[in-house]
Amino acid sequence: MAQTITLGDKYGMIHEAMKILPEDELKINCIEALAELEDNECHRTRKFANKQNR
């Protein structure tokens, strides 16, 4: 089961990306990529989501 965590934005990068990215799909992809980076299980098993396989 996936663990729910809060993404930290110490330097405001997420906030800035949400202002700059023009389309909602790009914003969602950005957040999903950041969430994968924070998911220790992805790194342990080396299984990362691949948009093309969904």
C-alpha positions in Angstrom: 0.0 0.0 0.0 1.3 3.5 -0.9 2.4 5.7 2.0 0.9 9.2 2.1 3.6 11.8 2.7 3.8 15.6 2.5 6.2 17.0 -0.1 8.4 19.7 1.4 8.9 22.9 -0.5 11.7 24.5 1.4 12.9 26.6 -1.5 9.5 27.2 -3.2 10.3 25.1 -6.2 6.9 23.4 -6.3 5.1 26.7 -6.0 7.2 28.3 -8.7 6.7 25.3 -11.0 2.9 25.6 -10.6 3.1 29.2 -11.6 5.3 28.6 -14.6 3.9 25.4 -16.1 1.2 26.3 -18.7 -1.0 23.2 -18.7 -2.6 21.2 -15.8 -1.2 18.0 -17.3 2.3 19.3 -17.0 1.7 20.4 -13.4 0.3 17.0 -12.5 3.3 15.2 -14.1 5.7 17.4 -12.2 4.0 16.6 -8.8 3.9 12.9 -9.7 7.6 12.9 -10.5 8.4 14.6 -7.2 6.3 12.1 -5.3 8.2 9.2 -6.9 11.4 10.8 -5.8 10.1 10.8 -2.2 8.8 7.2 -2.4 11.4 5.0 -0.8 9.6 1.9 -2.1 10.2 3.0 -5.7 13.9 3.2 -5.0 14.1 0.0 -3.1 12.4 -2.1 -5.8 13.6 0.1 -8.7 10.1 0.2 -10.1 9.1 3.6 -11.2 5.8 4.6 -12.9 6.1 5.1 -16.6 3.5 7.3 -18.2 3.7 5.5 -21.5 2.8 2.1 -19.9 -0.3 3.4 -18.1 
